Amino acid sequence: MAESVPFPVTWITGASTGIGRALALRLAAEGCTVAASARSVAELDSLAQEASPLPGRIVAVPLDVTDPADIEQAYARITGELGVPDLCVLNAGTYIPVNAKRLKAADFETQFNLNVMGTVRVLEAVIPGMVSRKSGRIAVVGSVSGYRGLRTASAYGATKAALINMCEALRMELGDHGIAVQIVNPGFIKTPLTDKNTFPMPFLMPVDKAVEQFYRGLLTSRFEITFPKRFTWMLKTLRLLPYAIYLPLMNRTTKAD
Ligand SMILES: NC(=O)c1ccc[n+]([C@@H]2O[C@H](COP(=O)([O-])OP(=O)(O)OC[C@H]3O[C@@H](n4cnc5c(N)ncnc54)[C@H](OP(=O)(O)O)[C@@H]3O)[C@@H](O)[C@H]2O)c1
């Protein structure tokens, strides 16, 4: 039984709701032990409870990824109680729309501190253990909005572009040490995050369907995991267009405020 468990010890950030929560349950269904992290203690406790009939288990490890001391304590607890993670999913993040006319530096700071630095702080904690064991898998949740500039996403898209670029570099360097780095770029997935959006979300995907594709991608050696495929391939095509075509095209097809 133990041999067939894909990632015996997994650490997921942003596991209290949405994609992270559904992925924690999916992995526990495979027999994995999942350290589930986020700020909401009550949500994490209910998640651990929800996993109790499953073959694996979910252990609530509350933390705030903007607080380095929280991460240090959480990592010490995970390695002490469960062992060095075989898989680390860096998923905690948020989207704050930016209206360019009323641009606020604080909105950029908040999103960079959470989406980028929150990821980097956890990386600093997990990489040394994986390097000394010469094995491990790190999956960073980016977004297709990191491919190119999109309206209202000047801050969010920039954080996700930073994560995509960072993972390309880490993939090469950490690959030399037996660690697989993957970037996960979802399109629109139905979660508490997108429930707040008032604009049309093409190809909006239910979270369980999205997480099934996420999970299957983790079992491969591919660098990038994307879903839903039809939407992400459309955006990949747009990524290839020169500015002279991309900018007027997007200007016409996305709504001005
Ligand atoms: N849904 C989509 O369409 C979509 C598309 C592309 C990419 N993504 C990315 O997918 C990831 C998950 O998003 P989601 O849609 O599942 O949204 P969500 O339901 O809002 O989940 C966000 C998670 O991050 C946690 N979090 C927020 N701030 C945190 C902090 N300071 N420290 C620790 N955890 C924190 C939240 O928990 P607490 O509030 O309890 O801390 C929650 O568990 C994000 O990185 C998002 O950018 C989502």
PDBQT file of the ligand as one rigid body, heavy atoms in Angstrom, charges set to zero:
ROOT
HETATM    1  N1  LIG A 301      -9.709  30.382  -9.213  1.00  0.00    +0.000 N 
HETATM    2  C1  LIG A 301      -9.128  30.716 -10.370  1.00  0.00    +0.000 C 
HETATM    3  O1  LIG A 301      -9.790  30.930 -11.408  1.00  0.00    +0.000 OA
HETATM    4  C2  LIG A 301      -7.641  30.824 -10.447  1.00  0.00    +0.000 A 
HETATM    5  C3  LIG A 301      -7.069  30.990 -11.720  1.00  0.00    +0.000 A 
HETATM    6  C4  LIG A 301      -5.692  31.091 -11.828  1.00  0.00    +0.000 A 
HETATM    7  C5  LIG A 301      -4.906  31.004 -10.698  1.00  0.00    +0.000 A 
HETATM    8  N2  LIG A 301      -5.491  30.854  -9.465  1.00  0.00    +0.000 N 
HETATM    9  C6  LIG A 301      -4.609  30.788  -8.308  1.00  0.00    +0.000 C 
HETATM   10  O2  LIG A 301      -4.924  29.651  -7.553  1.00  0.00    +0.000 OA
HETATM   11  C7  LIG A 301      -4.549  29.884  -6.188  1.00  0.00    +0.000 C 
HETATM   12  C8  LIG A 301      -5.707  29.484  -5.298  1.00  0.00    +0.000 C 
HETATM   13  O3  LIG A 301      -6.800  30.317  -5.608  1.00  0.00    +0.000 OA
HETATM   14  P1  LIG A 301      -8.326  29.906  -5.377  1.00  0.00    +0.000 P 
HETATM   15  O4  LIG A 301      -9.036  30.278  -6.598  1.00  0.00    +0.000 OA
HETATM   16  O5  LIG A 301      -8.421  28.537  -4.830  1.00  0.00    +0.000 OA
HETATM   17  O6  LIG A 301      -8.708  31.016  -4.297  1.00  0.00    +0.000 OA
HETATM   18  P2  LIG A 301      -9.182  30.959  -2.776  1.00  0.00    +0.000 P 
HETATM   19  O7  LIG A 301     -10.307  29.996  -2.619  1.00  0.00    +0.000 OA
HETATM   20  O8  LIG A 301      -9.388  32.383  -2.390  1.00  0.00    +0.000 OA
HETATM   21  O9  LIG A 301      -7.920  30.357  -2.009  1.00  0.00    +0.000 OA
HETATM   22  C9  LIG A 301      -6.826  31.140  -1.623  1.00  0.00    +0.000 C 
HETATM   23  C10 LIG A 301      -6.129  30.414  -0.511  1.00  0.00    +0.000 C 
HETATM   24  O10 LIG A 301      -4.970  31.164  -0.114  1.00  0.00    +0.000 OA
HETATM   25  C11 LIG A 301      -4.993  31.296   1.290  1.00  0.00    +0.000 C 
HETATM   26  N3  LIG A 301      -4.283  32.497   1.716  1.00  0.00    +0.000 N 
HETATM   27  C12 LIG A 301      -4.582  33.781   1.430  1.00  0.00    +0.000 A 
HETATM   28  N4  LIG A 301      -3.727  34.605   2.051  1.00  0.00    +0.000 NA
HETATM   29  C13 LIG A 301      -2.875  33.817   2.758  1.00  0.00    +0.000 A 
HETATM   30  C14 LIG A 301      -1.784  34.063   3.612  1.00  0.00    +0.000 A 
HETATM   31  N5  LIG A 301      -1.364  35.311   3.873  1.00  0.00    +0.000 N 
HETATM   32  N6  LIG A 301      -1.142  33.013   4.182  1.00  0.00    +0.000 NA
HETATM   33  C15 LIG A 301      -1.547  31.744   3.929  1.00  0.00    +0.000 A 
HETATM   34  N7  LIG A 301      -2.556  31.432   3.118  1.00  0.00    +0.000 NA
HETATM   35  C16 LIG A 301      -3.229  32.466   2.550  1.00  0.00    +0.000 A 
HETATM   36  C17 LIG A 301      -6.473  31.343   1.647  1.00  0.00    +0.000 C 
HETATM   37  O11 LIG A 301      -6.706  30.961   2.993  1.00  0.00    +0.000 OA
HETATM   38  P3  LIG A 301      -6.836  31.927   4.249  1.00  0.00    +0.000 P 
HETATM   39  O12 LIG A 301      -7.644  33.093   3.822  1.00  0.00    +0.000 OA
HETATM   40  O13 LIG A 301      -7.500  31.030   5.246  1.00  0.00    +0.000 OA
HETATM   41  O14 LIG A 301      -5.446  32.283   4.641  1.00  0.00    +0.000 OA
HETATM   42  C18 LIG A 301      -7.008  30.260   0.728  1.00  0.00    +0.000 C 
HETATM   43  O15 LIG A 301      -6.803  28.994   1.299  1.00  0.00    +0.000 OA
HETATM   44  C19 LIG A 301      -4.145  31.348  -6.104  1.00  0.00    +0.000 C 
HETATM   45  O16 LIG A 301      -2.737  31.457  -6.158  1.00  0.00    +0.000 OA
HETATM   46  C20 LIG A 301      -4.766  31.956  -7.353  1.00  0.00    +0.000 C 
HETATM   47  O17 LIG A 301      -4.060  33.092  -7.804  1.00  0.00    +0.000 OA
HETATM   48  C21 LIG A 301      -6.837  30.758  -9.317  1.00  0.00    +0.000 A 
ENDROOT
TORSDOF 0
